[in-house]
């Protein structure tokens, strides 16, 4: 064991700085890639692909010619198959990369405006929950939701609890859909959201929850759901659903998420400024 560690240390010492950087970047890419598909259908598919890759040399060693031929040809067309099978995950990864690097326009920067908007939202949610009025509210973040907004009725109204409650009154034209909030404005209501393809979620969850998960898988929006049957308040973020929020807990988690994204955005801006300053001499 000591000999192994000595050999490992000597190998690391022999690496150039560029080689170490190369290894670190590739490791980070693999880590982020795994985190994007963790606990999704893609994770199980990846395990199946790795199993096939491991069986190829074993079948060759044992001279299982038919099995080796099948597995080898499967891998040959595997690149195209991976692109088709992992299309939702690849799209999500590219969108994540795009928002991390470039887009930051829809995160509320003014703390006073943010507190006012979130307060109006949670007040409306509390009242909707008390009356068991179903609701679906999407707070747009860095991922633009223009396509979703186009499916509903554009409003461009100030965010108020009274307006949000009126939108979701049963049997009104806009109640059966999602309301999209961008910064301090209600931009649209009655919008259609894509349903999640995740078959592992509870069968007790209805269309609103599936729609909330669907849009959270394809954007970084914050989606609030009020159950029509039970009045339970849920929150969908990054493909994950958490439930049973009260007013104070919901407000706290929304503000914490938005502030953490503000911090990440400002950190990125500072890095860009330093980089520009460096290359400009």
N, C-alpha and C positions, 0 to 999 in steps of 0.2 A: 504493500500500500504506500509506504514511504517513497519507494522507487517511482511509483506512478505519479505521485505529487511532485517529486523532483523533476521528472520529465515534463510534466505539465507546466511547471514554473519556467523551466528553461525554454520551452516552446513559446510561451507568452513573451518572455524577455526578447526572444529573437524576432518578434513581430515589429514591423515598422508602424509609425503613427497612422499612416494611411490605411494599413491593413486592419488595425484596431478600430478605426473609424468605420471602415467598410463592414466589419463584423457587427459593430454596434447598430448601424443603420439597418442592416438586414434583419437583425434580431428584433429591433423595434417594429419593423414592418410586419414581421410574422406575428409578433405579439398583438399589435393593433388589429391585424386581420382576424386572428382567433377571437379577440374580444368582440368583434363585430358579428361573428356567427355563433358565439357562445349561447347555448340553450335555445338554438333555433333548429329547424329541419336541416339546414346546411351543415351543422356540426355532425349530425348522423351520417349525411352523405359523404363528408370528408373522411370519417372513420372507415366507411366502406371502400373509398378509393385507396386509402392507405393500406387496408387489408389486401386488396387486389395487388398493389405494388409489392407487398411483402411476399405474396404467394408466387410471384413470377420466378424469382431465383430458387425458391424451394421446389417448384414443379420442374425446373430445369435440372436441379441437382438430383432429384429422384427419377428423372427421365420420364416424367408424365407428359408425353409429347402433345397429346390432344389438349390437355388442360393448359399447357404452356402456350400453345398456338392461340387458344381462345383468349387467355389473359393478355397476351402480347398484342393481339389485334384490338382488344378492348381499350388498352392504354393508348394505342395509336390514334383512335378516334376520340380519346378522352378529353383532349383540349377543347374540341367543339362542344362536346357533351357538357363539360364543366361550365362553359360560357352560357349555355342554354339553361342548365339546372340552377346555376348560381346567379342568374340575371337579377333577381331582386336584391340579393346581398351585394353584388358588384355595383348596382345603381346606388344603394344606400352608402357604400364605402366612398364612391366618388362624390356624392352629395356631401358626406361628412367632411371629406378633404376640402371641397370647395368652400363650405361655410367656415371651416377652421382657418383657411388661408385668406379669403377675400371678403366674404359677405358678413356685415355686422349692422346693417341699417335698421333692423326692426327691433332691436333690444332697447328698452326704455333706459335712457341714461340719466335723466333727472330724477333724483330720489323722491322729491316731493310729488311729481306727477305720477311716478310709479306707485307710491303709497296710496294716492287718491284713486287711481284706476283699480288697483287690487282691492281696495276697501269697497268700492262700488260693486265689483264682481262678487266678492264673498258675501256681501249683504244680500245681493240678489239670489245667490246660490242657497243661502240659509233660508230665505223665504220660500223659494221653490221647493226645497227639501221638506219644509214644514207642511206644505200643501200637496206633497207628492206629485209635483208637476215635472214631467220629464224635460230634461234640458241637455244640450251639448254645446259647450263653449270652447272655442279654440283661440288661444293667445299665440299669435304668430311671433316667431323669433327670427333667426337668421335665414331660414329657408323660406323663400317667397312662396306664397300660396295662391298666386294669380289664377292658376287653372281651377282651383277649388272655388275661389271667389266668383269666377265666371259662371258657375253652375247655380248660383243663388241670386238673390235680389240685392243690388248695391244700395247701401244706406248712407255711409259717410256721416255718422252721427256721433256726438260726444257720448262716452261711456257713462251711463247712469244705471243704478240698480232698477229704477222704475221702468226704464225702456227695456232692459234685459228681461224683466219679469213679464212685461206685456208681449214681448216677442214669442215667449213660450206658452202663452195661454192656449189651452186646448181648443182645437177646431179653428184657430186663426190661420191665415194663409202661410205664415212663416214658421209656425211652431215645430213642424215635422222636418227638421234639418239642423245643420250646424250654424252657429253664429261665429263669425270670424272677427277678432279684435286685433288691430295693428296699432301699436303705440297707445295713444289715448282716444282712438276712434273705433267705433263699430263700423267696419267697412262693408259687411254683407251679412245677410241672414237667409235661412232656408237653403243652405248649401249642402251638396251631396259629397260624402267622404268615401274613400275606398275602404272596403271591408278587409279585415285581416285574413290571411291565409293560414294562420296558426290554428291547428286543430286540437291543440293541447289545452286551450282555455276552457274554463268551466262552461258546461252546457246551460247553466242557469243564467248566463249573461245574454242580454238581448242584442238587438241590432245596434243600439246606440254605443254600447261598450265595444262591440266588434268594429264599428266605424272609428271610434276613438283610437283603438289599438292600431287600426289600419293606417291612419294618418300619422300616428306617432312613430310608426315603423319607417315612414318615408319622409319625415321631417323632424326638426327639433322643437316643434310646437309643444305648448303645454295645453292639454285637453282635459277639461272638467266635465264630468258626467253626473247628472242627477237621475236616479232611477225613478221611473214612473210608478213601479209596483211598490217599492219599499221606501223611497225617498233617500236612499243611501247615496252619499256623495263619494265619487271616485276620481282619481287623477291618473291620466295616461301620459307617460314620458318615455321616449326612446324605446318604444315597444313593450314597456312594463306597465302593469296596472296595479295601483294600490287603492284600497277602499276604506270606507268608514271614516271620513274626515268630518270634523266639526269646523265651525267658522274660524276659530283662532289657529287651529293646526293647519288648515288650508292656506290661510293668509301667510303664515310663517314659512311654509314650504315653498310657496310661489315666490315670495320675496327672496328667500335664500337661493333658489335656483337662478333667478334673474340676476342677482348680485354676483353670484359666482361666475356667470357668463360675462357680465360686465368686466369683472376682474381679468378674466382670460383675454377678453378683447383688448383691454387697455395694455396688458402685458405684451400682446402681439404688436400693437401700435408702437410701443416703446422700442421693441426690437427692430421694427422697420426703420424708425427714426435713427437709431444707432447705426444700423447697417448703411443707410443713405449717407449719414455723416462720415462713416468710415471710408466708403468708396469715393466720396467727393473730396477727401483729403482734408 
